[in-house]
Amino acid sequence: MAAVVSLLEALGLVAAVVWYVLELVMARSSSPPVALGSAALLLVFAVALVVGAKLWWTGSSSPKVPTFVWNLLLLPVAWTFLRTGEPLLGSVVGLLALAGAAASAVAAASEDEDGA
């Protein structure tokens, strides 16, 4: 489950990156440096989530903490979207971040129970 949620998050973040790039290309961004920085940051998050998803999928225990932390770090990103007039995008990122944090916590807890 954590792998699937991580992949969904990565896809959502890639969609946000595409949105930022389109805003830049069409000169609709009120602050191009902020849009470019946001796109770059979201792309880093997306790549990290894909790596985490791959590790979850192969059964590795190494993505437990990084996946949880990445999801917690996405919450301020969602809050920024909500505060800057992008409620849909902020809601989606926030919900996916919460789902990802919960899925990684549950996966880590069930793995700990199985190993004990």
C-alpha positions in Angstrom: 0.0 0.0 0.0 2.8 2.4 0.8 4.3 1.9 -2.6 1.1 2.6 -4.4 0.5 5.8 -2.3 4.0 6.9 -3.0 3.6 6.5 -6.7 0.3 8.4 -6.6 2.0 11.2 -4.8 4.8 11.3 -7.3 2.3 11.5 -10.1 0.5 14.3 -8.4 3.7 16.2 -7.9 4.7 15.7 -11.5 1.4 17.1 -12.5 2.1 20.2 -10.2 5.5 20.6 -11.9 3.9 20.5 -15.3 1.4 23.1 -14.1 4.2 25.4 -12.9 6.1 25.0 -16.1 3.0 25.8 -18.1 2.5 28.9 -15.9 6.1 30.0 -16.7 5.8 29.2 -20.5 2.6 31.1 -20.8 4.0 34.0 -18.7 1.0 33.7 -16.3 3.2 33.4 -13.2 3.2 36.4 -10.9 6.7 35.4 -9.7 8.7 33.3 -12.1 11.6 32.7 -9.7 9.1 31.3 -7.1 7.4 29.2 -9.7 10.7 27.8 -11.0 11.9 27.1 -7.4 8.6 25.4 -6.5 8.7 23.2 -9.6 12.3 22.2 -8.9 11.4 21.4 -5.3 8.4 19.3 -6.2 10.4 17.5 -8.8 12.9 16.5 -6.1 10.1 15.3 -3.9 8.6 13.3 -6.9 11.9 11.5 -7.6 12.4 10.7 -4.0 8.9 9.3 -3.8 9.4 7.1 -6.8 12.6 5.7 -5.3 10.8 5.1 -2.1 8.0 3.4 -3.9 10.4 1.1 -5.7 12.0 0.2 -2.4 8.6 -0.5 -0.8 7.6 -2.6 -3.8 10.8 -4.8 -3.5 10.1 -5.4 0.2 13.0 -3.3 1.5 12.6 -1.9 5.0 14.8 1.1 4.2 12.1 3.5 3.0 10.2 3.6 6.3 11.6 6.8 7.8 12.4 8.6 4.5 8.9 8.1 3.2 7.3 9.3 6.4 9.6 12.4 6.5 9.0 13.2 2.8 5.3 13.1 3.4 5.6 15.4 6.5 7.7 17.8 4.4 4.9 17.9 1.8 2.4 19.3 4.3 3.9 22.8 4.3 3.9 22.6 0.5 0.2 21.8 0.6 -0.4 24.7 3.1 1.4 27.1 0.7 -0.8 26.1 -2.1 -3.9 26.6 0.0 -2.7 30.0 1.1 -1.7 31.2 -2.4 -5.1 30.6 -4.0 -4.7 27.0 -5.2 -7.1 25.2 -3.0 -7.6 22.2 -5.2 -3.9 21.6 -5.7 -3.2 22.2 -2.0 -6.0 19.8 -0.9 -4.7 17.1 -3.2 -1.1 17.4 -2.1 -2.2 17.6 1.5 -4.4 14.6 1.4 -1.8 12.5 -0.5 0.8 13.6 2.0 -1.4 12.5 4.9 -2.2 9.2 3.2 1.4 8.6 2.4 2.5 9.3 6.0 -0.2 7.0 7.3 0.6 4.2 4.8 4.3 4.3 5.6 3.5 4.3 9.3 1.2 1.3 9.0 3.6 -0.5 6.7 6.4 0.1 9.2 4.3 -1.0 12.1 3.1 -4.2 10.5 6.7 -5.0 9.4 7.8 -4.5 13.0 5.0 -6.8 14.3 6.0 -9.5 11.7 9.6 -9.3 12.6 9.0 -9.5 16.4 
